[in-house]
Amino acid sequence: SAAEAKKSDEALQKFVDFCVEEVTKHKDVTYFELMNEVNAGEYSPEQIVRIYKAVYPAVKKARPDAQLMGLAYAGKDYAYMEKFYSLGGGDYMDGLSIHLYDVSPSGFKLDWWYPRIDKMIDVMKKYGQDKKPLWFGEQGWSTSECDEWSRAVSVVKYPIFLKGEGYADRFMIYNYVRTNEERNDYEGSFGM
């Protein structure tokens, strides 16, 4: 597993082998998100760079057309991202995936998004990574935080804003399918 890969060279090689096997097995898929929300507390930037340095060339050797989207970055604190890039981590991914959740009760708010995205792009530019694709790999609104109408409107406004401003190459909504009718269940209340 990725969590084990940070512990030893042997575990890292097993994770590399797993990644190569997956991209080889799924030839109809071009884009892969390498790990999920790596800055959420389990990995240091140094550990992620070490893992990416091992995985990226192995995947490219096995399948040169495979595109690895990195970080799946959670949140809005860009110190982690800055450290990752300063260590050369951007050289071991084909683009950046970010999971930036606006959790305001009224849904999508422009004044919430602009400073966060602009700061992220500034960090990418500083390290010459701003020409690579930027994907918003997760975004959604849970009805544990906002009402149904605000969420529905936000799901429409979000991609229009990102594409209209030229911020994102791709965006994904998390999660179109509700898994729980309990309004106070944060994770289960994203779907429509």
RAHU-V65533 format. One record per residue. N is the residue number from 1. RES is the residue in one small letter. PHI is phi in degrees with one decimal (999 if undefined). Layout:
n->(N | N)
res->(RES | RES)
phi->(PHI | PHI)
This chain:
n->(1 | 2 | 3 | 4 | 5 | 6 | 7 | 8 | 9 | 10 | 11 | 12 | 13 | 14 | 15 | 16 | 17 | 18 | 19 | 20 | 21 | 22 | 23 | 24 | 25 | 26 | 27 | 28 | 29 | 30 | 31 | 32 | 33 | 34 | 35 | 36 | 37 | 38 | 39 | 40 | 41 | 42 | 43 | 44 | 45 | 46 | 47 | 48 | 49 | 50 | 51 | 52 | 53 | 54 | 55 | 56 | 57 | 58 | 59 | 60 | 61 | 62 | 63 | 64 | 65 | 66 | 67 | 68 | 69 | 70 | 71 | 72 | 73 | 74 | 75 | 76 | 77 | 78 | 79 | 80 | 81 | 82 | 83 | 84 | 85 | 86 | 87 | 88 | 89 | 90 | 91 | 92 | 93 | 94 | 95 | 96 | 97 | 98 | 99 | 100 | 101 | 102 | 103 | 104 | 105 | 106 | 107 | 108 | 109 | 110 | 111 | 112 | 113 | 114 | 115 | 116 | 117 | 118 | 119 | 120 | 121 | 122 | 123 | 124 | 125 | 126 | 127 | 128 | 129 | 130 | 131 | 132 | 133 | 134 | 135 | 136 | 137 | 138 | 139 | 140 | 141 | 142 | 143 | 144 | 145 | 146 | 147 | 148 | 149 | 150 | 151 | 152 | 153 | 154 | 155 | 156 | 157 | 158 | 159 | 160 | 161 | 162 | 163 | 164 | 165 | 166 | 167 | 168 | 169 | 170 | 171 | 172 | 173 | 174 | 175 | 176 | 177 | 178 | 179 | 180 | 181 | 182 | 183 | 184 | 185 | 186 | 187 | 188 | 189 | 190 | 191 | 192)
res->(s | a | a | e | a | k | k | s | d | e | a | l | q | k | f | v | d | f | c | v | e | e | v | t | k | h | k | d | v | t | y | f | e | l | m | n | e | v | n | a | g | e | y | s | p | e | q | i | v | r | i | y | k | a | v | y | p | a | v | k | k | a | r | p | d | a | q | l | m | g | l | a | y | a | g | k | d | y | a | y | m | e | k | f | y | s | l | g | g | g | d | y | m | d | g | l | s | i | h | l | y | d | v | s | p | s | g | f | k | l | d | w | w | y | p | r | i | d | k | m | i | d | v | m | k | k | y | g | q | d | k | k | p | l | w | f | g | e | q | g | w | s | t | s | e | c | d | e | w | s | r | a | v | s | v | v | k | y | p | i | f | l | k | g | e | g | y | a | d | r | f | m | i | y | n | y | v | r | t | n | e | e | r | n | d | y | e | g | s | f | g | m)
phi->(999 | -63.8 | -63.2 | -75.5 | -59.2 | -79.8 | -91.8 | -155.5 | -63.6 | -63.8 | -66.0 | -63.0 | -63.5 | -63.5 | -68.9 | -58.9 | -59.7 | -60.9 | -62.5 | -63.2 | -60.6 | -66.4 | -69.2 | -74.3 | -68.9 | -104.6 | -65.7 | -81.9 | -106.5 | -98.4 | -104.2 | -132.7 | -93.1 | -84.2 | 72.7 | -128.2 | 43.9 | -63.8 | -91.5 | -80.9 | 122.0 | -86.8 | -128.6 | -85.9 | -58.1 | -63.7 | -66.2 | -67.2 | -60.8 | -59.2 | -66.0 | -62.5 | -61.3 | -83.4 | -72.8 | -56.8 | -65.8 | -67.4 | -65.7 | -64.6 | -67.4 | -74.5 | -150.5 | -57.1 | -80.5 | -66.0 | -112.7 | -101.8 | -89.9 | -103.9 | 71.6 | 45.7 | -64.7 | -95.9 | 89.4 | -129.3 | -89.5 | -91.6 | -63.3 | -63.4 | -61.1 | -61.4 | -63.5 | -55.7 | -66.1 | -64.9 | -87.1 | 88.5 | -60.8 | -62.5 | -73.2 | -116.0 | -156.4 | -91.4 | -173.8 | -107.2 | -109.6 | -129.4 | -116.7 | -111.6 | -98.0 | -90.5 | -104.1 | -68.6 | -61.5 | -95.6 | 83.2 | -58.4 | -132.8 | -56.9 | -67.7 | -80.3 | -78.9 | -51.6 | -64.4 | -70.0 | -70.1 | -61.1 | -63.9 | -61.9 | -65.4 | -59.4 | -64.4 | -61.2 | -62.2 | -56.0 | -108.3 | 67.3 | -105.5 | -75.2 | -90.7 | -79.6 | -58.5 | -117.5 | -113.5 | -92.4 | -77.4 | -152.0 | -164.3 | -175.6 | -132.5 | -89.7 | -73.3 | -74.1 | -118.1 | -143.6 | -78.7 | -58.1 | -64.1 | -61.0 | -65.9 | -60.5 | -65.3 | -63.1 | -62.8 | -84.1 | -64.4 | -55.6 | -67.2 | -63.3 | -61.5 | -61.8 | -72.1 | -61.9 | -86.3 | 74.9 | -79.4 | -123.6 | -83.3 | -146.1 | -146.6 | -130.2 | -99.2 | -113.3 | -138.7 | -74.1 | -110.1 | -70.6 | -108.3 | -156.2 | -84.3 | -68.4 | -61.6 | -88.6 | -86.8 | -53.6 | -67.6 | -83.7 | -110.7 | -86.3 | -72.3 | -84.3)
